[in-house]
């Protein structure tokens, strides 16, 4: 079957909408006729961090043909990723150090570029585990103010060991609050690793998109699946947590974009999402821009959204202190250069 049979050049539906319809939604019954196998859609899915999720949907529809090798490769990488997470978990347990995986183990088949691990506790705990992993054979590939990137010697996956949830010196979320949100999740090998609760993972996704100024389908689907797990009774607590973390504006922007995209693809908005929007109020700043851009995702946030998010966070002392700490470090030429390079790299990856 040729590409033109699957994605018509005259089709007024953007590739993003075609991809979203192919993957589906946890809030609607699957329409197998909407699933399309397409290399164009697969490339878009990889860019949006939902490559495996897309191929899994195509496989379940019985339409997987030309992309079989890619599906097998994605599954192998997924299994390696899980094995790498299990191995790191065991080291933390051996050393009796507190940690949590976040933004890594999705509520659907899929993984990110690396495994994000937050070291809880004081600075000494981070320094201890970082040195130990290097001693165990992990190769350091990048060190920054927020942590260190290491390559697993067995699975070759990238472990992003973090000391703070931050951009350089700006701390976006207070990790000292995270222990209250830790849950256990079972891996295929029987190990039970530490992960964040659904509500906190939603908050992490909202902050991550704000930090990178980009909305991805990976976070769209993470949110939908977590929202489906939460149910209506826990929605008020999510709104409360957003308020406590000074993220109401960023949350409204994220929820409104998600609602607009879901409605465009599936002609409905999940009731749980409507409840959230009614409770917090919508913010169509980015949703209007998304619509003008024919619903293409990944969607770049405007500087207005980032600045609004920063101003709201300024009412949080921990963020405010770290923000001015960043400003002070900017007077150092080498630090300013590193910040510039990180911003440029994030822009290239988006």
PEHUPE-V420566 format. One record per residue. RES is the residue in one letter. SS is DSSP state (alpha for helix, beta for strand, coil for the rest). D_CENTER is the distance of its C-alpha to the mean C-alpha in Angstrom with 1 decimal. Layout:
res = <RES/RES>
ss = <SS/SS>
d_center = <D_CENTER/D_CENTER>
This chain:
res = <X/X/X/X/X/X/X/X/X/X/X/X/X/X/X/X/X/X/X/X/X/X/X/X/X/X/X/X/X/X/X/X/X/X/X/X/X/X/X/X/X/X/X/X/X/X/X/X/X/X/X/X/X/X/X/X/X/X/X/X/X/X/X/X/X/X/X/X/X/X/X/X/X/X/X/X/X/X/X/X/X/X/X/X/X/X/X/X/X/X/X/X/X/X/X/X/X/X/X/X/X/X/X/X/X/X/X/X/X/X/X/X/X/X/X/X/X/X/X/X/X/X/X/X/X/X/X/X/X/X/X/X/X/X/X/X/X/X/X/X/X/X/X/X/X/X/X/X/X/X/X/X/X/X/X/X/X/X/X/X/X/X/X/X/X/X/X/X/X/X/X/X/X/X/X/X/X/X/X/X/X/X/X/X/X/X/X/X/X/X/X/X/X/X/X/X/X/X/X/X/X/X/X/X/X/X/X/X/X/X/X/X/X/X/X/X/X/X/X/X/X/X/X/X/X/X/X/X/X/X/X/X/X/X/X/X/X/X/X/X/X/X/X/X/X/X/X/X/X/X/X/X/X/X/X/X/X/X/X/X/X/X/X/X/X/X/X/X/X/X/X/X/X/X/X/X/X/X/X/X/X/X/X/X/X/X/X/X/X/X/X/X/X/X/X/X/X/X/X/X/X/X/X/X/X/X/X/X/X/X/X/X/X/X/X/X/X/X/X/X/X/X/X/X/X/X/X/X/X/X/X/X/X/X/X/X/X/X/X/X/X/X/X/X/X/X/X/X/X/X>
ss = <coil/coil/alpha/alpha/alpha/alpha/coil/coil/coil/coil/coil/coil/coil/coil/alpha/alpha/alpha/alpha/alpha/alpha/alpha/alpha/alpha/coil/coil/coil/coil/coil/coil/coil/coil/alpha/alpha/alpha/coil/coil/coil/coil/alpha/alpha/alpha/alpha/alpha/alpha/alpha/alpha/alpha/coil/coil/coil/alpha/alpha/alpha/alpha/alpha/alpha/alpha/alpha/alpha/alpha/alpha/coil/coil/coil/coil/coil/coil/alpha/alpha/alpha/alpha/alpha/alpha/alpha/alpha/alpha/alpha/alpha/alpha/alpha/alpha/alpha/alpha/alpha/alpha/alpha/alpha/alpha/alpha/alpha/alpha/alpha/alpha/alpha/coil/coil/coil/coil/beta/beta/beta/coil/coil/coil/coil/coil/coil/coil/coil/coil/coil/coil/coil/coil/beta/beta/beta/beta/beta/coil/coil/coil/alpha/alpha/alpha/alpha/alpha/alpha/alpha/alpha/alpha/alpha/alpha/alpha/alpha/coil/coil/coil/beta/beta/beta/beta/beta/coil/coil/coil/beta/beta/beta/beta/beta/coil/coil/coil/coil/coil/coil/beta/beta/beta/beta/beta/coil/coil/beta/beta/beta/coil/coil/beta/beta/beta/beta/coil/alpha/alpha/alpha/alpha/alpha/alpha/alpha/beta/beta/beta/beta/beta/coil/coil/coil/coil/coil/beta/beta/beta/beta/beta/coil/alpha/alpha/alpha/alpha/alpha/alpha/alpha/alpha/alpha/alpha/alpha/alpha/alpha/alpha/alpha/coil/beta/beta/coil/alpha/alpha/alpha/alpha/alpha/alpha/alpha/alpha/alpha/alpha/alpha/alpha/alpha/alpha/coil/alpha/alpha/alpha/alpha/alpha/alpha/alpha/alpha/alpha/alpha/alpha/alpha/alpha/coil/coil/coil/alpha/alpha/alpha/alpha/alpha/alpha/alpha/alpha/alpha/alpha/alpha/alpha/alpha/alpha/alpha/alpha/alpha/alpha/alpha/coil/coil/coil/coil/alpha/alpha/alpha/alpha/alpha/alpha/alpha/alpha/alpha/alpha/coil/coil/coil/coil/alpha/alpha/alpha/alpha/alpha/alpha/alpha/alpha/coil/coil/coil/coil/coil/coil/beta/beta/coil/coil/alpha/alpha/alpha/alpha/alpha/alpha/alpha/alpha/alpha/alpha/alpha/coil/coil/coil/alpha/alpha/alpha/alpha/alpha/alpha/alpha/alpha/alpha/alpha/alpha/alpha/alpha/alpha/coil/coil/alpha/alpha/alpha/alpha/alpha/alpha/alpha/alpha/alpha/alpha/alpha/alpha/alpha/alpha/alpha/alpha/alpha/coil>
d_center = <33.2/32.6/29.6/31.7/32.4/28.8/27.5/30.5/30.9/32.6/29.8/28.8/25.5/22.7/20.9/17.7/19.6/21.3/18.1/16.8/20.2/20.3/17.3/18.5/17.2/17.7/20.0/22.5/24.8/23.9/26.2/26.7/28.6/25.5/23.9/24.6/24.5/24.0/23.1/22.2/19.6/18.4/18.0/16.0/13.8/13.2/12.5/9.8/8.4/10.4/13.6/14.6/13.9/16.2/18.8/18.9/19.7/22.4/23.8/24.2/26.0/28.5/27.9/26.4/29.0/28.3/24.7/25.8/25.6/22.1/21.2/23.1/21.5/17.9/19.2/20.9/17.8/15.9/19.0/19.2/15.7/16.8/20.1/18.7/16.7/20.0/22.0/20.2/20.4/24.1/24.7/23.2/25.4/28.4/28.2/27.6/24.6/21.9/18.3/15.0/12.1/8.7/5.0/7.3/9.6/8.3/11.1/12.2/13.4/10.7/9.2/7.5/10.1/10.9/11.1/10.2/13.3/14.5/18.3/19.9/23.4/25.3/25.2/27.6/25.3/22.7/25.6/27.1/24.2/23.4/27.1/27.4/24.6/26.4/29.6/28.3/27.7/24.1/24.3/23.0/21.6/20.4/21.2/20.0/20.5/17.2/17.8/18.6/17.3/19.4/20.1/21.1/24.8/24.8/21.7/20.9/17.2/15.6/15.2/13.6/15.9/15.3/18.0/16.3/13.0/14.4/15.1/18.4/20.5/18.7/17.2/14.8/14.6/17.6/17.0/20.5/19.5/16.9/19.7/20.5/17.2/17.3/17.9/19.0/17.6/20.0/19.5/21.9/24.2/24.8/23.0/21.2/18.3/16.9/13.6/12.7/14.0/12.5/13.3/11.8/8.4/8.8/10.0/7.4/4.9/8.3/9.2/6.6/7.5/11.0/11.2/10.5/12.4/10.5/9.2/7.8/8.9/6.0/4.8/8.7/9.4/7.3/9.2/12.3/12.6/12.1/14.5/16.9/17.0/17.7/20.7/22.7/24.1/21.0/19.9/22.3/20.9/17.4/19.2/21.1/18.1/16.7/20.3/20.7/17.7/19.1/16.2/18.3/18.3/14.6/14.2/17.1/15.8/12.5/14.6/17.3/15.4/14.0/17.6/19.1/17.2/17.9/21.5/22.0/20.9/22.5/25.0/23.8/21.4/20.6/23.0/20.4/18.6/22.1/22.9/20.0/21.0/24.6/24.0/22.0/23.3/21.6/20.8/21.3/21.0/18.1/18.9/22.4/21.2/19.0/22.1/24.3/22.1/22.7/19.2/17.8/14.0/12.3/13.8/14.8/15.3/18.8/20.0/21.4/18.1/17.1/20.6/20.7/17.7/19.4/22.7/21.4/20.0/23.4/24.9/23.1/25.4/22.9/20.9/24.2/25.7/22.9/22.9/26.7/26.3/24.1/26.9/29.6/27.9/27.8/31.6/31.3/31.4/29.5/26.6/26.6/26.5/23.5/21.6/22.7/21.6/18.1/17.8/19.4/17.1/13.9/15.9/16.9/13.5/12.3>
